[in-house]
Amino acid sequence: MTTEREALKPVHDLKTWPPYFAALLDGRKTFEIRENDREFQVGDMLRLREWDPASSEYTGREMMRVVSYIMSGGQFGLDQRCVVLALATPPAGPVVWVACRANGDLRAREVDARTGEPFGPVYDLPHPFHVLGAVLAPGECKRVRLVPVEGTDGP
């Protein structure tokens, strides 16, 4: 059975300074070195937001990347509190929804239909949604079909 953590992997919002953002954007940089204060895991999504330290403001540019590999600190001169995150581009293929029930709450997230890798935000349900053809026990996650409640557009 898929756990909620596996199905609804978090999206981490991270500030990225302009020279590093540009290198990520053009493909020269395929990693991030970060303090591991968020318990990063393979499959987590990163929303990298360009941050201008001179003005202390976001520039408005952002990109999504998925963590494909993690090297822990404490080796090769890397501080014990840090990690190197290898980054990949999120899937662009067909998507399905995975829903999970935990503590009485129902949450859902899009996943790549080919690989099962999650991406995008996690939605609390009912958002304006009905889950069709699925009864979820506490702690259970499964692929579902979501249909917007009549009169709404969904997420």
C-alpha positions in Angstrom: 0.0 0.0 0.0 1.3 3.5 -0.8 1.7 5.7 2.2 0.5 9.3 2.4 4.1 10.6 2.5 4.9 8.7 -0.7 1.7 9.7 -2.6 1.6 13.3 -1.4 5.2 14.3 -1.4 5.7 17.9 -0.4 6.5 20.9 -2.6 9.4 22.9 -1.0 9.5 26.6 -1.8 13.2 27.7 -2.0 14.8 31.0 -2.6 17.4 30.9 -5.4 19.8 33.8 -6.1 19.8 35.1 -9.7 23.2 33.6 -10.9 22.2 30.1 -9.6 18.7 30.4 -10.9 20.0 31.3 -14.4 22.4 28.3 -14.3 19.5 26.0 -13.4 17.3 27.5 -16.0 19.8 26.9 -18.9 20.7 23.4 -17.6 24.3 24.1 -16.5 23.4 23.5 -12.9 21.5 20.3 -12.0 21.9 20.2 -8.3 21.2 22.2 -5.1 23.3 22.3 -1.9 21.0 23.0 1.0 20.8 22.7 4.7 18.6 19.7 5.3 16.1 21.5 7.6 13.1 20.1 5.6 13.9 16.3 5.6 14.3 16.3 1.8 13.5 12.9 0.1 13.9 11.6 -3.4 10.7 12.5 -5.3 10.1 15.8 -3.4 9.3 18.7 -5.6 11.2 22.0 -5.4 9.6 25.3 -6.4 12.8 27.3 -7.0 11.9 31.0 -6.9 14.4 33.6 -8.0 15.2 35.9 -5.1 17.1 39.1 -5.4 19.2 39.6 -2.3 19.9 43.3 -3.1 16.2 44.2 -3.0 15.1 41.4 -0.7 12.3 40.5 -3.1 11.3 37.7 -5.5 11.8 38.6 -9.1 8.7 36.7 -10.3 10.6 33.9 -12.0 10.2 30.4 -10.8 10.7 26.8 -11.9 9.8 23.3 -10.7 12.3 20.5 -10.2 12.1 17.1 -8.7 14.7 15.6 -6.3 16.2 12.6 -8.1 19.1 11.8 -5.7 20.4 12.9 -2.4 24.0 12.9 -1.0 24.0 13.4 2.7 26.5 15.7 4.4 29.4 14.6 6.5 31.4 13.3 3.6 33.6 14.9 0.9 33.9 18.1 3.0 30.2 18.8 3.0 28.8 20.0 6.3 26.9 17.3 8.3 23.8 19.5 8.3 23.7 19.9 4.5 22.7 17.7 1.5 23.4 17.8 -2.2 20.1 17.4 -4.1 20.3 16.1 -7.7 17.5 17.7 -9.7 15.4 16.5 -12.7 12.7 18.2 -14.7 9.2 17.1 -13.6 7.2 14.9 -15.9 5.2 16.4 -18.7 3.3 13.3 -19.6 -0.3 12.2 -18.8 -1.4 12.6 -15.2 -3.7 10.8 -12.8 -4.8 11.7 -9.3 -3.8 9.9 -6.1 -6.0 10.5 -3.0 -5.1 9.7 0.6 -7.2 9.7 3.7 -5.5 10.6 7.0 -7.0 11.7 10.3 -10.4 12.0 8.6 -9.1 14.4 6.0 -9.0 13.5 2.3 -6.1 15.0 0.2 -5.1 14.5 -3.4 -2.2 15.2 -5.8 -1.4 14.7 -9.4 1.0 12.0 -10.4 2.7 11.0 -13.7 0.6 8.1 -15.1 3.8 6.4 -16.5 6.1 6.6 -13.5 3.8 7.2 -10.5 6.0 10.2 -9.5 4.0 13.0 -7.8 4.2 16.7 -8.7 2.3 19.9 -8.2 0.4 21.0 -5.1 -1.5 18.9 -2.6 -5.2 19.6 -2.5 -7.4 19.2 0.6 -10.6 17.5 -0.5 -13.4 18.1 -0.8 -12.0 21.0 -2.6 -14.8 21.3 -4.9 -14.5 17.6 -5.8 -16.2 14.3 -5.6 -14.0 11.2 -5.6 -15.5 8.6 -7.9 -15.2 4.8 -7.5 -13.0 4.9 -4.4 -13.6 4.3 -0.7 -10.5 5.1 1.2 -9.8 3.7 4.7 -7.7 5.8 7.1 -4.1 5.8 6.0 -4.9 4.4 2.5 -3.9 5.9 -0.8 -5.0 4.9 -4.3 -5.5 6.3 -7.8 -8.8 7.9 -8.2 -10.9 9.9 -10.6 -11.8 13.3 -9.3 -14.8 15.2 -10.7 -15.4 18.9 -9.8 -18.5 19.5 -7.7 -21.3 21.0 -10.0 -20.8 24.7 -10.5 -17.1 24.8 -9.8 -14.0 24.5 -11.9 -11.8 22.5 -9.5 -8.2 23.4 -8.5 
